[in-house]
Amino acid sequence: MGLLEVLKAWRRLHPGGDPEAYARVVMTRLAAKAGRRRWRGETPTAVLPDTTYAGHGDLDADLDAQRMLAELPTPQRLVLVLRFWLDLSEQDTAEALSCSVGTVKSRTSRALATLRATTAQQAEAPPRRDAGTRPESGVAR
């Protein structure tokens, strides 16, 4: 959807503009908009597709990181993605989000503090039991 918007505006952007910056702004705004509305695109199926994990790290750690990011408020999540995943400077992030550099700094600080606290809580929590086994026998239900 966002790339379609960039394609529609390409004639206006290409001669003297910066299409990459425009695409980043469009994608950022669409991500923020998606965080504010309920997504209804999921349709149940009788058979789940067979998928495999192609990551290079620990699957559990990757899933935990995704879950923790998903729990952050949308503005904080956007700042973290722009700053650390896209490796933008504070100034570039502020321009992409149409806010001040101070706002970027405070959102980054709060988001990182939340992630640190969540990580500390997980480290202190007892290990989770597999919901599919009985505690007394270890046999699957």
Phi, psi and omega in degrees: 000312181293320179291331175296320177297320178295318179298320178298325184266005188303318181298324178286330187270320193298313186302311184230354184270184180243096184298329180294317179295318179297317179298319180296318179295315180299313181295322179295315180293322177294323178295319178295319180294321180294329179289341182266347182239157181280133180270132182236024184275354182279132177236130180289148177232159180288324182237129178284144179292148179277109180238152177235157179272123182252016181286169182259347183251204181278123182300316181298318179294320178296318179293321177297317180296317179297319180295316180296319177296320181295333181280345179288152172299150185307314181299321179291320179296318179299317180298315180296318180295314180293319183287314190254332178271315177272353176058043177273153176285170178298320180296314180295322178295317179298319178294319181295326182263359181055050177219178181277162178297324178298323177294319177299315181297315183291320178295320178297314181299313181295319180295316180294322177297318178297316180296320178297316180295319178296318179295319179295320179296320179293325180292327181277337184288148177293155180300144180284142176274147175292124183291344183268007180235154175275133184299324185284333184242338183076007180272140179295145181287000000 
